[in-house]
């Protein structure tokens, strides 16, 4: 018997019929729980929005370090643009499996060597560090991803990531703007 008859089912945010273990560029955004600014704060350097940067907390610095270690744990992953913001992380990952085993439609069950397993490893490692060191920190349960389809899109996303700290001052999601 279907207890909720599909009424409370959350639809997948993933691209239908895409093999998330296949070679491709992936744009990923991972948010902290309730968009809490656990990673630090954006400061204007030189009174201009074009030189803004993150003043990282301990967990913000460790997040950057752990992101840099992804290829050590997943050798088929190459890192591209990346930024840590006060309450989220943006990054581009390139999956480059030399011996690609062929296309597989996503399926329910254990996941390994795909985007979900990479992000799970990153998020789990950072949460474990925070817990072990008594640092208040939690992740939002899900993450956003986009399969990058061409070089124009890749370049637009790179520019977006590079400009994210400068745009933070103007962002509507910036908690500091809510009280101005």
C-alpha positions in Angstrom: 0.0 0.0 0.0 1.4 3.4 -1.0 1.1 5.3 2.3 1.3 8.8 0.9 0.3 8.0 -2.7 3.1 10.1 -4.0 1.7 13.3 -2.4 4.9 14.1 -0.5 7.4 12.8 -2.9 10.2 15.3 -3.8 11.0 15.2 -7.4 14.6 14.7 -8.4 16.7 17.8 -9.2 19.0 15.7 -11.4 19.0 15.6 -15.2 16.7 12.7 -16.3 18.5 9.8 -17.9 22.0 11.3 -17.4 24.8 9.1 -16.2 26.3 11.2 -13.4 29.4 9.0 -13.5 30.2 9.9 -17.1 32.9 12.2 -18.3 31.6 15.8 -18.3 32.0 19.2 -16.6 29.7 19.5 -13.6 28.8 22.8 -11.9 28.0 22.3 -8.2 26.5 24.5 -5.5 26.4 23.2 -1.9 24.7 25.3 0.8 25.1 25.4 4.5 22.0 24.5 6.6 19.5 27.4 6.7 22.2 29.5 4.7 24.1 30.1 7.9 27.4 32.0 7.2 29.6 29.3 8.7 32.4 29.8 6.1 33.2 33.4 6.8 32.2 36.9 5.6 32.8 38.9 2.4 34.8 42.1 2.9 35.3 44.9 0.4 39.0 45.3 -0.2 39.7 48.9 -1.4 36.1 50.2 -1.1 35.2 48.7 -4.5 32.9 45.8 -5.2 35.4 44.4 -7.7 38.0 43.5 -5.0 35.7 41.7 -2.5 37.0 38.5 -0.9 36.1 36.0 1.8 37.5 36.3 5.3 37.3 32.7 6.1 36.5 31.0 9.4 38.3 27.9 10.4 35.6 25.7 8.7 35.7 28.0 5.6 39.5 27.4 5.3 39.1 23.7 5.8 36.3 23.6 3.2 38.8 25.1 0.6 41.5 22.6 1.7 39.1 19.6 1.4 37.9 20.7 -2.0 41.5 20.8 -3.2 41.9 17.2 -1.9 39.0 15.8 -4.0 41.3 14.4 -6.8 43.4 12.5 -4.2 40.2 10.6 -3.2 38.7 10.5 -6.7 41.5 10.3 -9.2 39.2 10.7 -12.2 38.1 14.2 -11.0 39.9 17.3 -12.1 39.2 20.7 -10.4 38.2 23.8 -12.2 36.9 27.1 -10.9 35.9 27.1 -7.2 34.9 29.6 -4.5 33.9 29.5 -0.9 31.2 32.0 0.0 29.8 32.8 3.5 27.0 30.3 3.2 27.7 28.2 0.1 30.3 26.8 -2.2 30.5 26.9 -6.0 32.7 24.6 -8.0 33.3 23.0 -11.3 34.4 19.4 -11.4 35.6 17.6 -14.6 35.1 13.9 -14.6 37.9 12.5 -16.8 37.8 8.7 -16.6 40.4 7.3 -18.9 38.8 3.9 -19.2 35.2 5.1 -19.3 33.0 2.0 -18.8 30.2 3.2 -20.9 26.9 5.0 -20.4 24.5 3.9 -17.6 21.2 5.5 -16.8 21.0 6.6 -13.1 19.5 3.9 -10.9 18.4 3.6 -7.3 20.9 1.9 -5.0 24.5 2.3 -3.9 26.4 5.0 -5.7 30.1 5.1 -6.3 32.4 7.0 -8.7 29.7 9.4 -9.6 28.9 13.0 -8.8 26.8 12.1 -5.7 29.6 10.0 -4.2 32.1 12.8 -4.7 29.9 15.4 -3.1 28.9 13.0 -0.3 32.6 12.4 0.4 33.4 16.1 0.5 30.4 17.0 2.7 30.9 14.1 5.0 34.6 14.9 5.5 33.9 18.5 6.4 31.0 17.6 8.7 33.3 15.0 10.4 36.0 17.6 10.9 33.6 20.1 12.4 32.1 17.5 14.8 35.5 16.2 15.9 36.7 19.8 16.6 33.5 21.0 18.3 32.7 23.5 15.5 29.1 24.4 15.0 28.3 23.4 11.3 25.7 21.7 9.3 25.0 21.2 5.6 21.7 21.6 3.7 20.7 18.1 2.8 20.8 18.4 -1.0 23.0 20.1 -3.5 22.5 21.8 -6.8 24.2 20.6 -9.9 24.3 21.4 -13.6 25.8 19.3 -16.4 27.8 21.8 -18.4 26.9 21.3 -22.1 29.3 23.4 -24.1 32.3 25.7 -23.9 30.2 28.9 -23.9 28.3 27.7 -20.9 31.5 26.6 -19.2 33.0 30.1 -19.6 29.9 31.8 -18.4 29.8 29.7 -15.2 33.6 30.3 -14.7 33.0 34.1 -14.8 30.0 33.7 -12.5 32.1 31.8 -9.9 35.0 34.3 -10.2 32.7 37.3 -9.7 30.6 35.7 -6.9 32.5 37.4 -4.0 32.2 40.9 -5.6 28.5 40.3 -6.4 27.8 39.2 -2.8 27.5 42.8 -1.6 24.6 43.3 -4.0 23.0 39.8 -3.7 19.4 39.6 -2.3 20.4 36.4 -0.4 23.1 38.2 1.5 21.7 38.4 5.1 23.4 41.8 5.6 21.3 43.3 2.8 18.0 42.3 4.6 18.6 44.9 7.3 19.7 47.9 5.2 
